[in-house]
């Protein structure tokens, strides 16, 4: 059976299939016009600080169902997020009863439920995690003994939770440098030795508080200060999720420098102590061993890459002695110490102390070991496993997903069986190199760095396969799938692509504003593409700004932008559980309020229709990309690099060694098991590559692959050292051989080609590859994504600007006619004007502010030129400028009786405080007269709406508007004579919240919320139906 399945898969791929092949274009059109109810739209559903109730969860789920949300991921969030402690504590009978009610109701409504695999949103821990099951690091204490002597004594302890690893001894060479230091008020430290001395390393102990400073070390030579080294002291974040040694030393290895006086310039109050030494030290060893990690949320591609070190020798590997067998259970060491001074280094595993967060107090505990399948399985059993046991299976039919949010729990560098795993991975014993983790050079600076590289790579591999993979295995065994944000903002220790590969589903993230999203979504979509994951989710529209201020019209630009970057499945952030009917309700310092108490929730279905339609379209077919940017093999990695930069009009993915090792070449393109293929593989500008990978690249190039990048010079690993370097140099010499033609940018190798140093524009020109999509004006704020089916292809083209634009789009498609599929209205129509060029089709286009469209190519044509008008001008049938009757929602502080608006205006300009500070919905009613029914398609254009509106004509629902153009097709709703129009407009809670800070009398105030950024002086938000209102005719038949 297995052989048969493999044969079918092989035939499928041979016939052009891939992991991305989906519906036919005719089925896609049908589902575009009528998006299947099964199309998923998700939401984070936080139960905050015990503010929950049975009635509340039922109403929440019913509200989700009413607007088309059919997937909810529940996080149990603790205090300190804006909401005070509520009445319900985790794990009490009441909590279990509410949870049971929720699961049963979700099953009745058909809403899929996911549970965060841990209390809090990060990451995988709880009070059930014992110190021996937690994330751990290698701790140590050192003592000095002199021989020859028989030592018999107790070694110092490392703490009650210490788990012994090894006791080592290595010879200590006496330092020959002794400096007296003077500290000036400006922080400058002067070191004087009295005579010239050699300095090879600088060891700085920062103060025990968060500090950051540039530092410069000078040597005085001939009376002048000469710069020796510049470096950064960054201990700006002391949380354990960026390092289990918060104020770790800063260690710098410098070129051998001889002087009698040195000067260190640094900010005052940063340094506790400084040691200058003639002994070499492992530069940045706390960072290289993951005991101190990147201090900000965005570690870029080069964050964990370091410069080459001086060629210093250290303690010979053979002289590091394992004396563990000489230590009794009570810590007594009996050892015949050889002659000389020796360091005895006692090591043990210790918990990093990182806790799951932000969890309720009763759900808070140590984070589980991320390198152990065994401990992850125990963690699952103690949380999600208990839910599976206590909630009857028939009542939790829709419990489907184990959720893992973005990684925020820092690094670890040791685990059970690490030594055995290390030997299996690299073929050498790590024990003699353990002193390197304390900054001691073993063998040489180069060998010490290689050992630490191997350690970091092993940590990354085990975090991927044992944590993410282990959680997937145990989840799948219990009928659950896993959903993972495959990156981390704080202390992420992995390879983001490999990390995501081990989850059933993956996701990115973006906020409503700011830079969060700039790297996270390419991280997710690249993982999805290269590993064949159809859906690429995103935690969408997260917000940390003013409460109850954001609305769908503001969100569209960011949402569409990340659609063009490969996101195709939306999960809203955030719905906070509402235990009662007080409004606006329980909220936090974060998150857009996608909950039933928000003013515009009743109209959210209109926005959801757009999102689900786009999601469906973007989940079909195969992503078209020309370039794969290789990450390199270093770890940790949270993102890739694009060097050289990608030219306008082309698309890319990041790619790692894992998929390259399984790739092949078809038709001159790098082809992955997922079905993705790329014309060019770009190597990063680094000097290292493991020989196994380079051998694979040699095969791929020989088979026809084009690569761009420098030749590697050595392996980063100590596996097979030093023969590994010889092998790398030999293969590189064959592939990147000297080119005798000074006018050639590349070298031919087999069927392939290697570009040593060229721009991608030059490479594409040589290969005859045109841009996939461009305009004649590269300054236009347009982004796109291209998807291909077996019988058609389409582009999602997005105007990211706040003004309407007209342009000629050049699409890398020939022999097919263009169509416009409008995701806002679900209209499908031909674009009659186009021109076929040498490699592209030129299509005149127009997009309104922030508008996006699908441009579809499916119908064959042999016409080179087609004339017509793609975007006909409007013909104004009538303007509705008569007075409107406006009825405000009851019990929201507005006028009790309908009000006449002689003209349309912004509510916040009203002299009536009931209107000025109104938040809710208001229905505008008017009428217009038609002497006869017009020819053509008739639209009502509302001009401008703040913030959403639903329209009825003659009592029939015409649709909703939430973004430009605020226009609806009402052709089939019109009748001869008098026609009525009703516009139900809704704004945000912001204005009422501001008004109740002072302007609205205390006895008229009714709002309740738990967190706010707003005050009495905050600016009011324009609101209402602003117009002008026109009846417009468009003739798309011209």
Residue pairs with C-beta under 8 A, 6 or more apart in sequence:
13 675
16 790
17 675
18 532
18 622
18 674
18 675
18 676
19 532
19 533
19 534
19 673
19 674
19 675
20 529
20 532
20 534
20 621
20 622
20 623
20 674
20 675
20 676
21 621
21 622
21 675
21 789
21 790
22 28
22 534
22 619
22 620
22 621
22 789
23 31
23 620
23 789
24 789
24 790
24 791
25 789
25 791
25 792
25 856
25 858
26 791
28 617
28 620
28 789
28 792
29 821
29 828
31 39
31 616
32 613
32 616
32 617
32 821
32 823
32 826
32 828
32 854
33 826
33 828
34 826
35 609
35 612
35 613
35 616
36 616
37 70
38 70
39 612
39 615
39 616
40 70
40 71
40 112
40 535
40 569
40 615
41 68
41 69
41 70
41 71
41 570
41 571
41 572
41 608
41 611
41 612
41 615
42 69
42 70
42 71
42 72
42 73
42 114
42 537
42 569
42 570
42 571
42 572
43 64
43 69
43 71
43 72
43 73
43 571
43 572
43 573
43 574
43 575
43 594
44 72
44 73
44 75
44 539
44 571
44 572
44 573
44 574
44 575
44 591
45 60
45 72
45 73
45 74
45 75
45 574
45 575
45 576
45 577
46 74
46 75
46 77
46 574
46 575
46 576
46 577
46 588
46 591
47 74
47 75
47 76
47 77
47 576
47 577
48 77
48 78
48 81
48 82
48 83
48 86
48 576
48 577
48 586
48 588
49 77
49 78
49 79
49 81
49 83
49 84
49 85
49 86
49 360
50 85
50 86
50 87
50 88
50 89
50 90
50 360
51 83
51 84
51 86
51 87
51 88
51 577
51 579
51 586
51 1010
52 86
52 88
52 95
52 98
52 577
52 579
53 88
53 98
53 579
53 580
54 97
54 98
54 101
55 579
55 580
56 577
56 578
56 579
56 580
57 98
57 101
57 102
57 105
57 577
58 101
58 102
58 105
59 578
59 596
60 575
60 577
60 578
60 595
60 596
61 72
61 102
61 105
61 106
61 109
61 111
62 105
62 109
63 595
63 596
63 601
64 70
64 72
64 109
64 111
64 575
65 109
65 110
65 111
66 605
67 601
67 604
67 605
67 608
68 605
68 608
68 609
68 612
69 111
69 572
69 594
69 608
70 110
70 111
70 112
71 111
71 112
71 113
71 114
71 401
71 571
72 106
72 111
72 112
72 113
72 114
72 575
73 113
73 114
73 115
73 116
73 401
73 403
73 483
73 571
74 102
74 113
74 114
74 115
74 116
75 116
75 120
75 121
75 403
75 405
76 90
76 116
76 119
76 120
76 359
76 360
76 363
77 120
77 121
77 358
77 359
77 360
77 588
78 119
78 120
78 357
78 358
78 359
78 360
78 361
78 363
78 364
79 85
79 358
79 360
79 361
80 358
81 358
81 588
81 589
81 590
81 1011
82 587
82 588
82 589
82 590
82 1010
82 1011
83 576
83 586
83 587
83 588
83 1010
83 1011
84 1010
86 579
88 94
88 95
88 98
89 95
89 360
89 362
90 119
90 360
90 362
90 363
91 362
91 363
96 390
99 387
99 391
100 390
100 391
100 395
102 113
103 113
103 391
103 395
103 396
103 398
103 399
104 395
104 396
106 112
106 113
106 398
106 399
107 395
107 396
107 397
107 398
110 398
111 398
112 398
112 400
112 401
113 396
113 398
113 399
113 400
113 401
114 400
114 401
114 402
114 403
114 483
115 384
115 387
115 399
115 401
115 402
115 403
116 403
116 404
116 405
117 124
117 379
117 380
117 383
117 384
117 402
117 403
117 404
117 471
118 124
118 125
118 126
118 356
118 359
118 379
118 383
119 125
119 126
119 356
119 359
119 360
119 363
119 364
119 383
120 356
120 357
120 358
120 359
120 363
120 364
121 357
121 358
121 405
121 408
122 356
122 357
122 405
122 406
122 407
122 408
122 409
123 356
123 367
123 404
123 405
123 407
123 408
123 409
124 356
124 367
124 368
124 370
124 376
124 379
124 404
124 409
124 467
124 471
125 134
125 354
125 355
125 356
125 365
125 366
125 367
125 368
125 379
125 409
126 356
126 359
126 363
126 364
126 365
126 379
126 382
126 383
127 362
127 363
127 364
127 365
128 365
128 378
128 379
128 382
128 383
129 365
129 366
129 367
129 368
129 375
129 379
129 382
130 366
131 161
131 351
131 366
132 161
132 163
133 366
133 368
133 369
133 372
133 375
133 378
133 379
134 351
134 352
134 354
134 366
134 367
134 368
134 369
135 351
135 352
135 354
135 366
135 367
135 368
135 369
135 370
135 409
135 410
135 412
136 163
136 349
136 350
136 351
136 352
136 369
136 412
136 414
136 415
137 244
137 290
137 291
137 349
137 350
137 352
137 411
137 412
137 413
137 414
138 165
138 289
138 347
138 348
138 349
138 350
138 413
138 414
138 434
138 437
139 158
139 159
139 162
139 347
139 348
139 349
139 350
140 158
140 345
140 346
140 347
140 348
140 437
140 438
141 155
141 156
141 157
141 158
141 345
141 346
142 343
142 344
142 345
142 346
142 438
143 155
143 156
143 343
143 344
143 346
144 172
144 341
144 342
144 343
144 344
145 151
145 337
145 341
145 342
145 344
146 337
146 340
146 341
146 342
147 336
147 337
147 338
147 339
147 340
147 342
148 336
148 337
148 338
148 339
149 336
149 337
150 334
150 335
150 336
150 337
151 333
151 334
151 335
151 336
151 337
152 332
152 333
152 334
153 332
153 333
154 330
154 331
154 332
154 333
155 167
155 327
155 331
155 332
155 333
155 344
155 346
156 346
157 331
158 346
158 348
158 350
159 348
159 350
161 350
161 351
162 348
162 349
162 350
163 348
163 349
163 350
164 324
164 327
164 347
164 348
165 347
165 348
165 349
165 414
165 419
165 434
166 322
166 324
166 347
166 431
166 434
167 322
167 323
167 324
167 326
167 327
167 333
167 344
167 345
167 346
167 347
168 320
168 321
168 322
168 323
168 324
168 344
168 345
168 347
168 431
168 432
168 434
168 435
169 320
169 321
169 323
169 335
169 337
169 342
169 343
169 344
169 345
170 315
170 319
170 320
170 321
170 342
170 343
170 345
170 435
170 440
170 442
171 315
171 319
171 340
171 341
171 342
171 343
172 340
172 341
172 342
172 343
173 279
174 341
175 277
175 278
175 279
176 197
176 198
176 278
177 193
177 197
177 198
177 199
177 276
177 277
177 278
178 193
179 191
179 192
179 193
179 197
179 262
179 276
180 191
180 192
180 193
180 194
181 189
181 190
181 191
181 192
181 274
182 189
182 190
182 192
183 189
184 190
185 268
186 268
187 213
187 265
187 266
187 267
187 268
187 269
187 270
187 271
188 263
188 264
188 265
188 266
189 263
189 264
189 266
189 271
189 274
190 261
190 262
190 263
191 261
191 262
191 263
191 264
191 274
191 276
192 260
192 261
193 260
193 261
194 260
195 260
196 258
196 259
196 260
197 258
197 259
197 260
197 278
198 256
198 257
198 258
198 278
199 219
199 254
199 256
199 257
199 258
199 259
199 262
199 276
199 277
199 278
200 253
200 254
200 256
200 257
200 277
200 278
200 279
200 280
200 281
200 310
200 312
201 251
201 252
201 253
201 254
201 276
201 277
201 279
201 280
201 281
201 283
202 217
202 229
202 250
202 251
202 252
202 254
202 264
202 274
202 275
202 276
202 277
203 249
203 250
203 251
203 274
203 275
203 276
203 277
203 281
203 439
204 215
204 233
204 249
204 250
204 251
204 252
204 271
204 273
204 274
204 275
205 247
205 249
205 271
205 272
205 273
205 274
206 233
206 235
206 247
206 249
206 250
206 270
206 271
206 272
207 247
207 269
207 270
207 271
207 272
208 247
208 272
209 238
209 247
210 235
210 236
210 237
210 238
211 233
211 235
211 236
211 267
211 269
211 270
212 232
212 233
212 234
212 235
212 236
212 270
212 295
213 232
213 233
213 266
213 267
213 270
214 230
214 231
214 232
214 233
214 266
214 267
215 230
215 231
215 232
215 233
215 250
215 264
215 265
215 266
216 227
216 229
216 230
216 264
216 265
216 266
217 227
217 228
217 229
217 230
217 231
217 252
217 254
217 262
217 263
217 264
217 265
218 225
218 226
218 227
218 228
218 262
218 263
218 264
218 265
219 225
219 226
219 228
219 257
219 258
219 259
219 261
219 262
219 263
220 226
220 259
220 260
220 261
220 262
220 263
221 259
225 263
228 254
228 255
228 257
228 262
229 252
229 254
231 250
231 252
233 250
233 266
233 270
233 271
234 295
235 246
235 247
235 248
235 250
235 292
235 295
236 295
237 295
237 296
238 246
238 247
239 246
239 410
239 490
240 246
240 352
240 353
240 354
240 410
241 354
241 408
241 409
241 410
241 490
241 491
242 292
242 293
242 294
242 295
242 410
242 490
242 491
243 286
243 290
243 291
243 292
243 293
243 410
243 411
243 491
244 291
244 352
244 353
244 354
244 410
244 411
244 412
245 286
245 291
245 292
246 292
248 286
248 287
248 291
248 292
249 286
249 439
250 284
250 286
251 281
251 282
251 283
251 284
251 285
251 286
251 439
252 283
252 284
253 280
253 281
253 282
253 283
253 309
253 310
253 312
253 445
254 310
255 310
256 310
262 276
264 271
264 274
279 441
280 310
280 312
280 313
280 314
280 441
280 445
281 439
281 440
281 441
282 288
282 436
282 439
282 440
282 441
282 445
282 448
282 449
282 452
283 306
283 307
283 309
283 445
284 306
285 436
285 437
285 438
285 439
285 452
286 292
287 293
287 304
287 306
288 306
288 449
288 452
288 456
289 413
289 436
289 437
289 452
289 455
290 411
290 412
290 413
290 456
290 459
290 493
290 636
291 411
291 413
293 299
293 410
293 411
293 490
293 491
293 493
293 636
294 303
294 304
294 491
297 489
297 490
297 516
298 489
298 515
298 518
298 519
298 638
298 639
299 492
299 636
299 638
299 639
300 519
300 638
300 639
300 641
301 631
301 637
301 639
301 640
301 641
301 684
302 641
303 636
303 638
304 456
304 634
304 635
304 636
304 637
305 634
305 686
306 449
308 687
309 445
309 446
309 449
310 445
311 444
311 445
311 446
312 441
312 444
312 445
313 441
313 443
313 444
314 440
314 441
314 442
314 443
314 444
314 445
314 448
315 435
315 440
315 441
315 442
315 443
316 442
316 443
317 432
317 433
317 442
317 443
317 447
318 432
320 431
320 432
320 433
320 434
320 435
320 442
322 431
322 432
323 333
323 335
323 344
326 333
326 334
326 335
327 333
327 346
328 334
331 346
333 344
335 344
343 435
345 434
345 435
345 438
347 434
349 414
349 415
349 416
351 366
352 367
352 410
352 411
352 412
353 366
354 366
354 367
354 409
354 410
355 364
355 365
355 366
355 367
356 363
356 364
356 365
356 366
356 367
356 409
357 364
357 408
357 409
367 409
368 375
368 376
368 378
368 379
369 375
369 376
369 412
369 415
369 416
370 376
370 409
370 412
370 462
370 463
370 466
370 467
370 493
371 412
371 415
371 418
371 459
371 462
371 463
371 466
371 467
372 415
372 416
372 462
372 466
372 467
372 470
373 466
373 469
373 470
373 473
374 416
376 466
376 467
376 470
376 471
376 474
377 470
377 473
377 474
380 402
380 471
380 474
380 475
380 478
381 474
384 402
384 475
384 478
384 480
385 478
387 396
387 399
388 396
388 399
388 478
391 399
399 480
400 479
400 480
400 481
401 480
401 481
401 482
401 483
401 505
402 471
402 475
402 480
402 481
402 482
402 483
403 482
403 483
404 468
404 471
404 482
404 483
404 484
404 485
404 503
405 485
405 539
406 485
406 487
406 488
406 489
406 509
406 520
406 539
407 485
407 487
407 488
407 489
407 490
407 491
407 492
407 493
407 494
407 499
408 488
408 489
408 490
408 491
409 488
409 490
409 491
410 490
410 491
410 493
411 459
411 491
411 493
411 636
412 459
412 493
413 437
413 455
413 459
415 421
415 462
418 430
418 458
419 429
419 430
419 431
421 458
421 462
422 429
422 430
422 454
422 455
422 458
423 429
423 430
425 454
425 458
425 461
425 719
426 454
426 458
426 717
426 718
426 719
427 719
427 720
428 718
428 719
430 451
430 454
430 455
432 442
433 442
433 443
433 447
433 448
433 451
435 442
436 442
436 448
436 451
436 452
437 452
437 455
440 448
441 448
442 448
442 451
447 718
447 721
450 715
450 716
450 717
450 718
450 721
451 718
453 634
453 716
453 717
453 718
454 717
454 718
454 719
456 493
456 634
456 635
456 636
457 633
457 634
457 635
457 717
459 493
459 494
459 635
460 493
460 494
460 495
460 498
460 499
460 635
460 636
460 637
461 495
461 498
463 493
463 494
463 499
464 494
464 495
464 498
464 499
464 501
464 502
465 502
468 482
468 484
468 499
468 500
468 502
468 503
469 502
471 482
472 481
472 482
472 502
472 503
472 504
475 481
475 482
476 482
476 504
481 504
481 505
482 503
482 504
482 505
483 503
483 504
483 505
483 506
483 507
483 537
484 499
484 500
484 503
484 505
484 506
484 507
485 506
485 507
485 508
485 509
485 520
485 524
485 539
486 496
486 497
486 499
486 500
486 503
486 506
486 507
486 523
486 524
486 527
487 496
487 499
487 508
487 519
487 520
487 523
487 524
487 638
487 639
488 494
488 638
492 636
492 638
493 635
493 636
494 635
494 636
494 637
495 631
495 635
495 636
495 637
495 656
495 658
496 523
496 527
496 637
496 638
496 639
497 523
497 526
497 527
497 530
497 531
497 631
497 637
497 654
497 655
497 656
497 658
497 659
498 656
498 658
500 506
500 523
500 524
500 527
500 528
500 531
500 533
501 527
501 531
501 658
505 533
505 535
505 537
506 524
506 527
506 528
506 533
506 536
506 537
507 524
507 536
507 537
507 538
507 539
507 569
507 571
508 517
508 520
508 521
508 522
508 523
508 524
508 525
508 536
508 537
508 538
508 539
508 562
508 567
509 516
509 517
509 520
509 521
509 538
509 539
509 540
509 542
510 516
510 517
510 520
510 521
510 538
510 539
510 540
510 541
510 542
510 558
510 562
510 567
511 517
511 541
511 542
511 543
511 544
511 558
512 541
512 542
512 543
512 545
512 550
512 554
512 555
512 558
512 592
513 543
513 545
513 558
514 544
516 542
517 538
517 558
517 562
519 638
519 639
520 538
521 538
521 562
521 565
521 566
521 567
522 565
522 566
522 639
522 640
522 654
523 638
523 639
523 654
524 536
524 537
524 538
524 566
524 567
525 536
525 565
525 566
525 567
525 623
525 653
526 566
526 640
526 653
526 654
526 655
527 533
527 536
528 534
528 535
528 536
528 566
529 536
529 566
529 623
529 625
529 653
529 674
529 676
530 628
530 653
530 654
530 655
530 656
530 659
530 672
530 674
530 676
531 659
531 674
532 672
532 673
532 674
532 675
532 676
534 619
535 568
535 569
535 619
536 566
536 567
536 568
536 569
537 567
537 569
537 570
537 571
538 562
538 567
538 569
538 570
538 571
539 571
539 573
540 555
540 559
540 562
540 567
540 570
540 571
540 572
540 573
541 550
541 555
541 558
541 559
541 572
541 573
541 592
542 573
542 574
542 590
542 591
542 592
543 550
543 573
543 590
543 591
543 592
544 589
544 590
545 1013
546 990
546 1013
546 1014
546 1018
547 584
547 587
547 593
547 989
547 990
547 993
547 1009
547 1011
547 1012
547 1013
547 1014
548 584
548 587
548 593
548 598
548 599
548 919
548 988
548 989
548 990
548 993
548 1009
548 1014
549 988
549 990
549 1021
550 592
550 988
551 600
551 947
551 948
551 962
551 988
552 600
552 604
552 607
552 947
552 948
552 962
552 963
553 947
553 948
553 962
553 963
553 964
555 592
555 607
556 850
556 963
557 800
557 850
559 570
559 611
560 614
560 783
560 796
560 798
560 800
560 850
560 852
561 783
561 798
561 800
563 614
563 618
563 785
563 796
563 798
563 852
564 783
564 784
564 785
564 796
564 798
565 783
565 785
566 623
566 785
567 618
568 614
568 615
568 618
568 619
569 615
569 619
570 611
570 612
570 615
572 592
572 594
573 590
573 591
573 592
573 594
574 588
574 590
574 591
574 592
574 593
574 594
575 594
575 595
576 585
576 586
576 587
576 588
576 591
576 593
576 595
577 586
578 585
578 586
578 595
578 596
578 597
579 586
581 597
582 597
582 1008
583 597
583 989
583 1006
583 1007
583 1008
584 593
584 597
584 598
584 989
584 993
584 1007
584 1008
584 1009
585 593
585 595
585 597
585 1008
585 1009
586 1009
586 1010
587 593
587 1009
587 1010
587 1011
587 1012
588 1010
588 1011
589 1011
589 1013
593 989
594 601
594 604
595 601
598 988
598 989
599 919
599 920
599 921
599 986
599 987
599 988
599 989
600 947
600 948
600 986
600 987
600 988
602 921
602 986
603 948
603 949
603 950
603 960
603 962
603 984
603 986
605 960
606 948
606 950
606 959
606 960
606 961
606 962
607 948
607 962
610 823
610 824
613 823
613 826
614 796
614 823
614 852
617 787
617 794
617 796
617 821
617 823
617 854
618 785
618 787
618 796
620 787
620 789
621 787
621 788
621 789
621 793
621 794
622 675
622 676
622 787
622 788
622 789
623 651
623 653
623 676
623 785
623 786
623 787
624 651
624 772
624 786
624 787
624 788
624 793
625 650
625 651
625 652
625 653
625 676
625 678
626 650
626 651
626 652
626 678
626 679
626 680
626 764
626 769
626 772
627 646
627 650
627 651
627 652
627 653
627 678
627 679
627 680
627 681
627 682
627 760
628 652
628 653
628 654
628 655
628 670
628 678
628 680
628 681
628 682
629 640
629 641
629 642
629 652
629 653
629 654
629 655
629 682
629 684
630 654
630 655
630 656
630 657
630 660
630 681
630 682
630 683
630 684
630 709
631 637
631 640
631 641
631 654
631 655
631 656
631 657
631 684
632 684
632 686
632 688
632 689
633 657
633 688
633 689
633 690
633 693
633 716
634 686
634 688
634 716
639 654
640 654
641 684
642 652
642 682
643 682
643 684
643 685
644 682
644 708
644 758
644 759
644 760
645 760
646 652
646 760
647 759
647 760
647 761
647 764
647 771
648 771
648 774
648 778
649 771
649 772
649 773
649 774
649 810
650 760
650 764
650 771
650 772
651 772
651 785
651 786
653 676
653 678
655 678
655 681
657 690
657 693
659 672
659 673
659 674
660 670
660 681
660 693
660 696
660 697
660 700
661 692
661 693
661 696
662 672
662 673
663 670
663 671
663 672
663 673
663 696
663 700
664 671
664 700
664 703
665 671
665 700
665 703
665 704
665 705
665 751
665 752
666 677
667 677
667 704
668 679
668 704
668 705
668 706
668 751
668 752
669 677
669 678
669 679
669 705
670 677
670 678
670 679
670 681
670 700
670 705
671 677
679 706
679 764
679 767
679 769
680 706
680 707
680 708
680 760
680 763
680 764
680 767
681 697
681 700
681 705
681 706
681 707
681 708
682 707
682 708
682 709
682 760
683 707
683 708
683 709
683 710
684 709
685 709
685 710
686 710
686 712
687 710
687 712
687 713
687 714
688 712
688 713
688 714
688 715
688 716
689 697
689 712
689 715
689 716
689 728
690 715
690 716
690 717
690 719
690 724
690 728
691 715
691 720
691 724
691 727
691 728
691 731
694 712
694 727
694 728
694 731
694 732
695 731
697 705
697 707
697 735
698 731
698 734
698 735
698 749
700 707
700 752
701 707
701 735
701 749
701 750
701 752
701 753
701 754
702 749
702 750
702 751
702 752
703 750
703 751
703 752
704 750
704 751
704 752
705 752
706 752
706 753
706 754
706 755
706 763
706 767
707 752
707 753
707 754
707 755
708 754
708 755
708 758
708 760
708 763
709 755
709 756
710 736
710 756
710 757
711 732
711 733
711 735
711 736
711 756
712 728
712 732
713 725
713 728
713 729
713 732
714 724
714 725
714 728
714 729
715 721
715 724
715 725
715 727
715 728
717 724
720 727
734 749
735 747
735 749
735 754
736 747
736 754
736 756
737 747
739 746
739 747
739 756
745 755
745 756
745 757
745 758
745 762
745 763
745 766
746 753
746 754
746 755
746 756
746 758
746 766
747 753
747 754
747 756
755 762
755 763
764 770
770 812
770 839
770 840
771 810
771 812
772 784
772 786
772 811
772 812
773 784
773 786
773 795
773 797
773 809
773 810
773 811
773 812
774 809
774 810
775 782
775 807
775 808
775 809
775 810
776 807
776 808
776 810
777 807
780 799
780 801
780 805
780 807
781 799
781 800
781 801
781 805
782 797
782 798
782 799
782 800
782 805
782 807
782 847
783 797
783 798
783 800
784 795
784 796
784 797
784 798
785 795
785 796
786 793
786 794
786 795
786 812
787 793
787 794
787 795
787 796
791 858
792 816
792 856
792 857
792 858
793 813
793 856
793 857
793 858
794 821
794 854
794 855
794 856
794 857
795 811
795 854
795 855
796 852
796 853
796 854
797 809
797 845
797 847
797 852
797 853
797 854
797 855
798 847
798 850
798 851
798 852
799 805
799 847
799 848
799 849
799 850
799 851
799 852
800 850
801 849
801 850
802 849
802 850
803 849
804 846
804 847
804 848
804 849
804 851
805 846
805 847
806 844
806 845
806 846
806 871
807 844
807 845
807 846
808 842
808 843
808 844
808 845
809 842
809 843
809 844
809 845
809 855
810 837
810 840
810 841
810 842
810 843
811 818
811 840
811 841
811 842
811 843
811 855
811 857
812 839
812 840
813 840
813 841
813 857
814 836
814 839
814 840
814 841
815 836
815 860
815 861
815 862
816 841
816 857
816 858
816 859
816 860
816 861
817 830
817 831
817 834
817 857
817 859
817 861
817 863
817 866
818 830
818 831
818 834
818 841
818 843
818 855
818 856
818 857
819 828
819 829
819 830
819 831
819 855
819 856
819 857
819 858
819 859
820 827
820 828
820 829
820 830
820 831
820 853
820 854
820 855
820 856
820 870
821 827
821 828
821 853
821 854
821 855
821 856
822 828
822 853
822 854
823 852
823 853
823 854
824 851
824 963
825 959
825 968
825 969
827 969
829 1036
831 843
831 844
831 845
831 855
831 870
832 866
832 867
832 868
832 869
832 870
832 1038
833 843
833 844
833 866
833 867
833 868
833 869
833 870
834 841
834 842
834 843
834 844
834 865
834 866
835 841
835 842
835 864
835 865
835 866
836 842
836 863
836 864
836 865
841 857
843 855
843 870
844 870
844 871
845 853
845 855
845 870
845 871
846 870
846 871
847 853
848 964
848 965
849 964
850 963
850 964
851 963
851 964
851 965
868 1038
869 1038
872 1034
872 1035
872 1036
872 1038
874 939
874 941
874 1030
874 1032
874 1033
874 1034
875 936
875 1032
875 1033
875 1034
875 1035
876 1030
876 1031
876 1032
876 1033
877 934
877 938
877 1030
877 1031
877 1032
877 1033
878 928
878 930
878 1030
878 1031
879 1028
879 1029
879 1030
879 1031
880 926
880 928
880 981
880 1029
880 1030
880 1031
881 903
881 1028
881 1029
882 926
882 927
882 928
883 900
883 901
883 902
883 903
883 926
884 900
884 901
884 904
884 924
884 925
884 926
884 1025
885 898
885 899
885 900
885 901
885 924
885 925
885 926
886 898
886 899
886 900
886 901
886 922
886 923
886 924
886 925
887 898
887 899
887 922
887 923
887 925
888 894
888 895
888 899
888 914
888 915
888 918
888 920
888 922
889 920
889 921
889 922
890 896
891 1006
892 918
892 919
892 920
892 992
893 914
893 917
893 918
893 919
893 992
893 1000
893 1004
893 1006
894 914
894 915
894 918
894 920
894 922
895 912
895 914
895 915
899 915
901 924
904 1024
904 1025
904 1026
904 1027
904 1028
904 1029
905 1024
905 1026
906 946
906 1022
906 1023
906 1024
906 1026
907 915
907 916
907 918
907 987
907 991
907 1022
907 1023
907 1024
908 916
908 991
908 1020
908 1021
908 1022
908 1023
909 916
910 916
913 995
913 999
913 1000
916 991
916 995
916 1020
917 991
917 992
917 994
917 995
917 996
917 999
917 1000
917 1020
918 987
918 991
918 992
918 1023
919 987
919 988
919 989
919 990
919 991
919 992
919 993
919 1023
920 986
920 987
920 992
921 984
921 985
921 986
922 984
922 985
922 986
922 1024
923 982
923 983
923 984
923 985
924 982
924 983
924 984
924 985
924 1025
925 980
925 981
925 982
925 983
926 980
926 981
926 1029
927 978
927 979
927 980
927 981
928 978
928 979
928 981
928 1031
929 977
929 978
929 979
930 974
930 975
930 976
930 977
930 979
931 976
932 976
933 974
933 975
933 976
934 974
934 1033
935 1033
936 1033
936 1034
936 1035
937 969
937 971
937 1033
937 1034
937 1035
937 1036
938 969
938 970
938 971
938 974
938 1031
938 1032
938 1033
939 967
939 968
939 969
939 970
939 1031
939 1032
939 1033
939 1034
940 951
940 953
940 958
940 967
940 968
940 970
940 981
940 1029
940 1030
940 1031
940 1032
941 965
941 966
941 967
941 1029
941 1030
941 1031
941 1032
942 949
942 951
942 961
942 966
942 967
942 983
942 1025
942 1027
942 1029
943 966
943 1026
943 1027
943 1028
943 1029
943 1030
944 966
944 1026
944 1027
945 961
945 962
945 966
945 985
945 1024
945 1025
945 1026
946 985
946 987
946 1021
946 1022
946 1023
946 1024
946 1026
947 962
947 986
947 987
947 988
947 1023
948 960
948 961
948 962
948 985
948 986
949 960
949 961
949 962
949 966
949 983
949 984
949 985
949 986
949 1025
950 957
950 959
950 960
950 983
950 984
951 957
951 958
951 959
951 960
951 961
951 968
951 970
951 981
951 982
951 983
951 984
952 958
952 980
952 981
952 982
952 984
953 970
953 973
953 974
953 979
953 980
953 981
953 982
954 973
954 974
954 975
954 979
954 980
955 980
955 982
956 973
958 968
958 969
958 970
958 973
959 968
959 969
961 967
961 968
967 1032
983 1025
985 1023
985 1024
985 1025
987 1021
987 1023
987 1024
988 1021
988 1023
989 1007
990 1014
990 1018
990 1020
990 1021
991 1020
991 1021
991 1023
992 1000
992 1007
993 1007
993 1009
993 1012
993 1014
994 1014
994 1015
994 1016
994 1018
994 1020
996 1005
996 1007
997 1014
997 1015
997 1016
997 1018
998 1016
999 1016
